[in-house]
Amino acid sequence: MKLLENKKALITGAARGIGKAIAIAYAKNGADVAISDLKIDEEAEALVLELESYGVKAKAYASDASSLEAGEKLVADVLKDFGGIDILVNNAGITRDNLLMRMTEEDWDLIIKVNLKSIFNMTKAIQRSMLKQRSGSIINMSSVVGLSGNAGQSNYSASKAGLIGFTKSIAKEFGSRNIRCNAIAPGYIETAMTGKLTDEQRDAWVQTIPLRRSGKPEDVANICIFLGSELSSYVTGQVISVDGGMHM
């Protein structure tokens, strides 16, 4: 039996990068997968076809995770189309990096809205369904900089650190209903986001990693399989770093 057989998952920010890798890993392990992103383009539509090739149900939804109203509609639509949601992966996120002296109020507000408020929106939208079924796994995507901080990323680091506090609080609120809530803190993972770095920046970053290499989106997806499956049935309120040892 596959680890996620008969599970139904909703993954935000899933059109590409880490979210896409999670969606594929989930489908390979037997889960029906609903993916959402701000816009559903040809890449997202191709992903749906790939997910379906593994013999599971899949569908893509255009939705703005930073809007509570949009989050509530998304959850309602997925519940109607899939008949339930067992796993929520809050993966939507963006960056607007700059030193504080150059960072605008708009850049600060946007990052907090997209990276942190979206977690509130989606968790609030899904809580009634999970509380009623008395089960569920919520997985929130934090970052190594939410644990350590990083110069030039005060807004991003603050959003990812706030996400950790939210995760632990929800784990305590929902634990008695058999709903688990955990966070993953990826380090330097090869995605379009890290692809913006120069070769010099990339080499300098790799030198701070004990394993001396960058990670792949699949490395994060593997932890999502664990947290979404019954293998982690006694794990909640935790932050699992996937960073090659960057933060210890």
Secondary structure, 3 states (H helix, E strand, C coil): CCCCCCCEEEEECCCCHHHHHHHHHHHHCCCEEEEEECCCCHHHHHHHHHHHCCCCCEEEEECCCCCHHHHHHHHHHHHHHHCCCCEEEECCCCCCCCCCCCCCHHHHHHHHHHHHHHHHHHHHHHHHHHHHHCCEEEEEECCCHHHHCCCCCHHHHHHHHHHHHHHHHHHHHHHHHCEEEEEEEECCECCCCHHHCCHHHHHHHHCCCCCCCCECHHHHHHHHHHHHCHHHCCCCCCEEEECCCCCC
